[in-house]
Amino acid sequence: MAATKRRKGAGPACDLHGTVACEACHGRGHGEWGALDDASLLVLNRTRQVRDYSPGDLIFAQGSSCAGLFCLDAGDIALRKSDDHGASGIVRMARAGQTIGYRALFSGGPYLASAEALTPSTVCFIPSATVRELIERNATLAYRFLKRFADDLRDSEEQRLHAQSLSTRARLADYLLRLKDRDGSVADDGAILLELPLSRTDLAALLGTRRESIARAIRALQDGGVAQFEGRAVRIPDLDALFDELEGPPVT
């Protein structure tokens, strides 16, 4: 088998020279690529390129031509979109096992947002020709991408509804709960410990509000003893109190 190409800026490579092959990838079973059989995995393993990225590195740029998909093996990626006036904000986050760039690939247009590494990240680039070949081989892969489109649309609608019906404080509590499910740990005293992957400016953009509103929501949670913030470190002493925030007064 040909060695997988590797570029500086990502995590451990994925070939037979001491790195992880596609069939052993820990994130594959959680994403679309879990539908592939052994023969298709050989095609994927032979043609993909593994790239390492440092925080702040650009994986692809909004408006650039789509050459393929990117499967995140490790790290946190932010999808950032800019308007005609140059203002930008994070519209979505991606984590290990997820694929990005698929909207541009299947629509035949350019990338609709920029992808930026927030933490040291390992990303596998899959050329568009390989994606087309694998979909022709395996209808289940195509179905999983259709499901991904549907899930993303549902999440987008829920996010829009939250922006209309929930206060900034409740939206922040909801975000912390989702972050807890993904990356939370438990301290010796039972408190939940989190690490925010975003700056407060980017967090405000993700939640559809202003930085000043996020700052006020953080102060409110701290004053109420619901959560303690120190930089990006968050400590939640009582999880029930955080859940109670979701039942607060709606946006008026």
C-alpha positions as CSV (number, residue, x, y, z in Angstrom):
1,M,0.0,0.0,0.0
2,A,1.3,3.4,-0.9
3,A,2.3,5.6,2.0
4,T,-0.2,8.3,3.0
5,K,0.9,11.8,2.2
6,R,1.4,13.9,5.3
7,R,1.8,17.7,5.7
8,K,3.1,19.6,8.7
9,G,0.4,21.1,10.8
10,A,-1.7,18.0,12.0
11,G,-1.6,15.1,14.5
12,P,-0.4,11.5,14.0
13,A,-0.3,10.3,10.4
14,C,-2.5,7.5,9.1
15,D,-0.5,4.9,7.2
16,L,1.4,1.7,8.0
17,H,4.6,3.4,9.2
18,G,3.6,3.7,12.9
19,T,0.4,5.6,12.3
20,V,-3.3,4.9,12.4
21,A,-4.9,3.4,9.3
22,C,-8.5,4.3,8.4
23,E,-9.9,1.0,9.6
24,A,-8.4,1.6,13.0
25,C,-9.4,5.3,13.3
26,H,-11.3,5.8,16.6
27,G,-13.6,8.5,15.0
28,R,-14.6,6.5,11.9
29,G,-17.4,4.6,13.7
30,H,-19.1,7.9,14.7
31,G,-19.2,9.5,11.3
32,E,-20.2,8.8,7.7
33,W,-17.1,6.7,6.9
34,G,-18.2,4.0,9.2
35,A,-20.3,2.7,6.3
36,L,-17.3,1.6,4.3
37,D,-16.4,-2.0,3.7
38,D,-12.8,-3.3,3.7
39,A,-12.3,-2.7,-0.1
40,S,-13.5,0.9,0.2
41,L,-11.3,1.5,3.2
42,L,-8.3,0.5,1.1
43,V,-9.2,3.2,-1.4
44,L,-9.7,5.8,1.3
45,N,-6.5,4.9,3.0
46,R,-4.5,5.0,-0.3
47,T,-5.7,8.4,-1.5
48,R,-6.2,10.5,1.6
49,Q,-3.7,13.0,2.9
50,V,-3.1,13.5,6.7
51,R,-2.4,17.1,7.7
52,D,-1.5,18.6,11.1
53,Y,-2.7,22.0,12.1
54,S,-1.7,24.4,14.9
55,P,-4.2,26.7,16.6
56,G,-5.1,29.5,14.2
57,D,-4.1,27.6,11.1
58,L,-6.6,27.9,8.2
59,I,-7.8,24.5,6.8
60,F,-9.7,26.0,3.9
61,A,-10.9,29.5,3.1
62,Q,-14.4,30.8,2.4
63,G,-14.9,31.3,-1.3
64,S,-12.1,29.0,-2.4
65,S,-12.7,26.1,-4.8
66,C,-13.7,22.8,-3.2
67,A,-11.2,20.1,-3.9
68,G,-12.5,17.5,-1.4
69,L,-13.6,16.8,2.1
70,F,-11.9,17.0,5.4
71,C,-12.4,14.4,8.2
72,L,-11.3,15.5,11.6
73,D,-9.3,12.9,13.5
74,A,-8.5,15.0,16.6
75,G,-8.9,18.6,17.8
76,D,-11.5,21.3,17.5
77,I,-12.3,23.2,14.3
78,A,-14.4,26.4,13.9
79,L,-16.4,27.1,10.8
80,R,-16.2,30.9,10.4
81,K,-18.2,32.9,7.9
82,S,-17.6,36.5,6.8
83,D,-20.0,39.0,5.4
84,D,-19.5,41.5,2.6
85,H,-18.2,44.1,5.1
86,G,-15.5,41.8,6.4
87,A,-17.2,41.0,9.7
88,S,-16.9,37.4,10.7
89,G,-18.3,35.0,13.2
90,I,-18.3,31.3,14.1
91,V,-21.4,29.5,12.7
92,R,-20.5,26.0,13.7
93,M,-18.0,23.8,15.5
94,A,-16.6,20.4,14.3
95,R,-15.0,17.8,16.5
96,A,-13.3,14.4,16.0
97,G,-15.1,12.0,13.7
98,Q,-16.9,14.7,11.8
99,T,-16.5,15.7,8.2
100,I,-16.4,19.3,6.9
101,G,-16.6,20.8,3.4
102,Y,-19.4,18.4,2.2
103,R,-21.9,21.2,1.4
104,A,-19.5,22.8,-1.1
105,L,-18.6,19.4,-2.6
106,F,-22.2,18.2,-3.2
107,S,-23.4,21.6,-4.3
108,G,-20.6,22.0,-6.8
109,G,-19.7,25.5,-5.4
110,P,-16.9,27.0,-3.3
111,Y,-16.5,26.6,0.4
112,L,-19.3,28.5,2.2
113,A,-17.2,29.3,5.3
114,S,-13.6,29.2,6.4
115,A,-12.3,26.3,8.6
116,E,-9.9,27.3,11.4
117,A,-8.1,25.0,13.9
118,L,-8.8,26.1,17.5
119,T,-6.6,23.5,19.0
120,P,-3.8,21.2,17.7
121,S,-5.7,19.2,15.1
122,T,-5.2,16.2,12.9
123,V,-7.3,16.3,9.7
124,C,-7.5,13.8,6.8
125,F,-8.1,15.4,3.4
126,I,-10.1,13.2,1.0
127,P,-10.0,14.3,-2.7
128,S,-13.4,14.8,-4.4
129,A,-12.7,12.0,-6.9
130,T,-12.2,9.6,-4.1
131,V,-15.5,10.7,-2.5
132,R,-17.4,10.2,-5.7
133,E,-15.8,6.7,-6.2
134,L,-16.7,5.6,-2.7
135,I,-20.3,6.9,-3.0
136,E,-20.7,4.9,-6.2
137,R,-19.4,1.8,-4.5
138,N,-21.5,2.2,-1.3
139,A,-25.1,3.6,-1.2
140,T,-25.0,3.6,2.6
141,L,-22.3,6.2,2.5
142,A,-24.5,8.4,0.4
143,Y,-27.4,7.8,2.8
144,R,-25.3,8.8,5.8
145,F,-24.3,12.1,4.1
146,L,-28.0,12.8,3.4
147,K,-28.7,12.1,7.1
148,R,-25.9,14.5,8.0
149,F,-27.6,17.2,5.9
150,A,-30.9,16.6,7.7
151,D,-29.2,16.7,11.1
152,D,-27.4,19.9,10.3
153,L,-30.7,21.5,9.1
154,R,-32.4,20.4,12.3
155,D,-29.6,21.8,14.5
156,S,-29.7,25.1,12.5
157,E,-33.4,25.4,13.1
158,E,-33.1,24.7,16.8
159,Q,-30.3,27.2,17.1
160,R,-32.5,29.8,15.4
161,L,-35.4,29.0,17.7
162,H,-33.1,29.3,20.8
163,A,-32.0,32.7,19.6
164,Q,-35.6,33.8,19.3
165,S,-37.0,32.3,22.5
166,L,-34.2,31.9,25.0
167,S,-32.3,34.6,26.9
168,T,-28.5,34.9,26.4
169,R,-28.1,33.4,29.9
170,A,-30.2,30.4,29.0
171,R,-28.4,30.0,25.7
172,L,-25.0,30.0,27.5
173,A,-26.3,27.4,30.0
174,D,-27.5,25.2,27.1
175,Y,-24.0,25.5,25.5
176,L,-22.3,24.6,28.7
177,L,-24.5,21.5,29.1
178,R,-23.7,20.4,25.6
179,L,-20.0,21.0,26.2
180,K,-20.3,19.0,29.4
181,D,-21.7,16.0,27.5
182,R,-18.8,16.1,25.2
183,D,-15.7,17.1,27.2
184,G,-16.7,17.5,30.8
185,S,-14.8,16.0,33.7
186,V,-15.7,15.5,37.4
187,A,-13.7,17.0,40.2
188,D,-13.1,15.2,43.5
189,D,-15.9,17.2,45.1
190,G,-18.4,16.3,42.3
191,A,-18.2,19.6,40.5
192,I,-18.2,19.5,36.7
193,L,-15.1,21.0,35.0
194,L,-15.1,22.4,31.5
195,E,-12.7,24.1,29.2
196,L,-14.2,26.6,26.8
197,P,-12.7,26.1,23.2
198,L,-13.8,29.6,22.1
199,S,-12.9,33.2,23.0
200,R,-15.9,35.2,24.4
201,T,-16.2,37.1,21.1
202,D,-16.4,33.8,19.1
203,L,-18.8,32.3,21.7
204,A,-21.1,35.3,21.3
205,A,-21.1,34.8,17.5
206,L,-21.9,31.1,17.9
207,L,-24.8,31.9,20.2
208,G,-26.1,34.7,18.1
209,T,-25.5,37.5,20.5
210,R,-23.0,40.3,21.3
211,R,-19.8,40.0,23.4
212,E,-21.3,42.4,26.0
213,S,-24.3,40.2,26.4
214,I,-22.1,37.1,27.0
215,A,-20.1,39.0,29.6
216,R,-23.3,39.9,31.4
217,A,-24.6,36.3,31.2
218,I,-21.3,35.0,32.7
219,R,-21.5,37.5,35.5
220,A,-25.1,36.5,36.2
221,L,-24.2,32.8,36.4
222,Q,-21.3,33.6,38.7
223,D,-23.3,35.8,40.9
224,G,-26.0,33.1,41.2
225,G,-23.4,30.5,42.1
226,V,-24.4,28.5,39.0
227,A,-20.9,28.5,37.4
228,Q,-17.5,29.8,38.1
229,F,-15.3,31.2,35.2
230,E,-11.6,31.7,35.3
231,G,-10.3,32.5,31.8
232,R,-11.6,29.6,29.7
233,A,-11.9,27.2,32.7
234,V,-15.4,26.7,34.0
235,R,-16.5,25.0,37.2
236,I,-20.1,24.0,37.7
237,P,-20.7,23.1,41.4
238,D,-24.3,22.0,41.0
239,L,-25.5,20.6,37.6
240,D,-29.2,20.9,38.6
241,A,-28.8,24.6,39.0
242,L,-27.4,24.8,35.4
243,F,-30.4,22.9,34.1
244,D,-32.7,25.3,36.0
245,E,-31.3,28.1,33.9
246,L,-33.0,26.6,30.8
247,E,-36.4,27.3,32.5
248,G,-35.7,30.9,33.0
249,P,-37.8,33.7,31.5
250,P,-38.0,33.7,27.7
251,V,-36.7,36.6,25.5
252,T,-39.2,39.4,25.4
